[in-house]
Amino acid sequence: MLIKSFEIFKKNLDYLNFFLIYGENFGLRQDILKSLLKVKEKKNEKYKQFEFEEEEIIKNQNNFFNLIFSGSLFDKKKVIFINRTTDKLFNLISEILKKDIKDILIFLKAESLEKKSKIRNLFEKDEKLVCIACYQDNNFNLIKIIEDEIKQTKIKLSRETINLLVERANGDRNNLRNEMKKLKSFAFNKQEISYEQVKKLTNMAGSHQNDYIVNLCLNGDKKNLNKKLRENNFLFEDFFILLKIFSKKIHRLLEIKILNYSEKNIDQIFNQIKPPIFWKEKEDVKKQIKLWNEKKLNLIIYKINEIELICKKNHELATNIMLDFLLTVCNEVNNYS
């Protein structure tokens, strides 16, 4: 059955033990998992926890079945978390559902799942299963989280500062909470934090904004790239996250280029790509396919490996090296497109 994220406490879920929690809002997914587990443990019956990646289960299905169907004298109740779930698990989950499973909770966690996803449809339509979509937080929810946090610490923030934090959270409460932790540490024995201090202390919103920065580079959008680079307060570790995202996107573009030789319909190619391309990004990818050729993409991969080594050896120069790389890639699009 399909349940909205704010309805989980309004429904009686005591008799259910299969949950699919998906969506781009990582923070909301984590909150829901904690809440559901807390409800299940309200009778002081603790669950022994197990966590798997989807690929682990696919490679060792017998071990997974044994974990579910074999009893234990010591661990009567089990909770199993499965990360990065896709339709690859559809048959296996369907097989498990044929059995009478007791004293086991199974939480399937996924990023975005399209409407035609088999596993999403299975959980939405079956009344014995729970499907919860975690879309981006709206501004009202994020402001409520900020207000709750500053009530506890008695920090004073202006309305302008709160709006800045909401903007940088990018619709994900997990990003917001990370930034609030920084502010609380900074605000030790302070009653008020200024807008300028918050602007310098906080980063843009995690992986979503890193993704956005890489897409700006590959789109050749120099104006917005410069704006985002000025706004962000980069940490040394952020550069390696950016490089990892860059590498993944370049390899994906190369894969699409190769598939494009035999299949001319781009939308058909998108259906073949794993992991799937989120709908919000499809227009960017289509643009990048036109802007970049294979030779240029391979040169960027070589450059990424080189930049990573240089940054590791020269921590103090990492910021300049990385920013120069991003701007060079962006300029390269405009130079040859």
TADA-V282360 format. One record per run of one state. SS is the DSSP state (a for helix, b for strand, c for the rest). FROM is the first residue (numbers start at 0). LEN is the number of residues. Records with the same first field share a line. If there is no record, write none. Layout:
BEGIN
SS = FROM-LEN  FROM-LEN
END
This chain:
BEGIN
c = 0-1  3-1  7-10  22-3  40-7  59-1  69-8  83-3  97-6  110-7  125-4  133-5  153-2  156-2  169-3  186-5  192-2  201-4  219-2  231-4  259-6  272-6  291-2  313-1  336-1
b = 1-2  17-5  47-6  77-6  103-7  129-4  155-1  191-1
a = 4-3  25-15  53-6  60-9  86-11  117-8  138-15  158-11  172-14  194-7  205-14  221-10  235-24  265-7  278-13  293-20  314-22
END
